[in-house]
Amino acid sequence: MDNFIRLIYSSRMKSVYNNPTQMNDIIRQTQRFNPSRQIGGQMYWNENDASIIQIIEGRSIVINTLYEKIKRDPRHGDICLLSCLDIGASDIHFAKWDAKLIYDFNEIPSIADYQMKSIIGVGGMATVTLCQHVRNKRYYAIKIISKKRLSERKIDKMITERNVLSIVRHPFLNTLKCSMQDACNVYLVTPFASRGDLYNFVYSTPLAEETVLFYLGEIVCGLAHLHNKGIIHNDIKLENVLVNHDGHIMLSDFGISTICNASTYHDTKHLGTPVYFAPEVITHNARTTKSDIWAVGVVLYEMITQSIPWQHLPRPEMFKVIRTSKLGVKDTCVHTNELLALMCCYEADDRTSCNSLMDHMLRMDIVDDWSDVVAKKNVAPVIPDIMRTERNTIPDFDMNRDASSHDFSPLLYEESTFEDGGFGLD
């Protein structure tokens, strides 16, 4: 006769694992594992204090074995057994295992929950800032987009970026913690990549082919997940490949990405970064997943050589060179040249796909096992320095005025008292 138990324990996640990306990876693995062993239950995780409470029930030998495995799991700390009850088959409460994730402290997040530390980057219509949550003290990157700059087209793009960030869950893709808005701006809150981006790393440190292929494997792996979901990134470049604290990458900036079920779509504008444009983007404004593959090929070449042959040319000449050039590097980089030949074919139909490229990298022994890559079991050969995070402060700018020396009217003004002046409002 089978014996059943219901076991309840608490623990805390180690800091490196206490984030939505890592927790979703753990949940996916658990959801594959538990059904085959007829384990039901519920897990509760709170990012605020990294706490875990998990209820698991099933056959006693299975649950005891699982609990011993959990106690050896290096991702957990402070494991405490709260309850272990013998139950009958009729007392089984959970038909399956599920998880409840608590990401935020308040039901409605606010920009007031964050303290801005410094500017990380500035784009065409957005500023990315390093911020610290005032309660959990964790760092985040917040993309701030002024509503004044948002046309109807740009609003659509911004919503697409938010949607992509919210639906992708992959170790090598940036994810959304929350989105919010106030009267002036919209905010996209994402994890902070403490080691900056690959652009600064590549142009400050010559990289061996082994290191370049390590990063390439993770880029292709993350991009394959996007493409399998019908998402075209449209702006693959070194600046959009972030590096986390552990040295692994995270594809970011989905501001001009497209969720597109069709094999090809045409855009009326040349959106993106021209030096990474594929030939079909230049000639027909035609974008496909293969256009992303071309850009990855250019990134590969750039990581090896610290240059792009056409990057300083005027745009018309640049586009002509892109349509006629064949990328290749020194003979010692045998793997790189073979991969460039697959990724940078002039005709998009002849170009490889992410999935085919991953198969090819297995056959070339560049990657031993893609599941090990996804699990981040491979240690980065070289890790960039931690990004400097000092405040952006203008010396001697602050000035305290003595309010008592001025004759201020009451702080409630009629609309007619405002003049078009001061800060030059238009």
Secondary structure, DSSP 8 states (H G I E B T S, - for coil): ---EEEEEEEEEE-GGG-SHHHHHHHHHHHHHHTGGGT-EEEEEEETTTTEEEEEEEEEHHHHHHHHHHHHH-TTEEEEEEEEEEEE-GGG---SSEEEEEE--SSSS--GGGEEEEEEEEE-SSEEEEEEEETTT--EEEEEEEEGGG--HHHHHHHHHHHHHHHH---TTB---SEEEE-SSEEEEEEE--TT-BHHHHHHHS---HHHHHHHHHHHHHHHHHHHHTTEE-----GGGEEE-TTS-EEE---TT-EE--SS-EE-SS--S-GGG--HHHHHH-EE-HHHHHHHHHHHHHHHHHS--TTTTS-HHHHHHHHHH------TT-HHHHHHHHHH--SSGGGS--HHHHHHHHHHTTS-S-HHHHHTT-S--SS------------TT------GGGS----S---GGG--S-TTT--
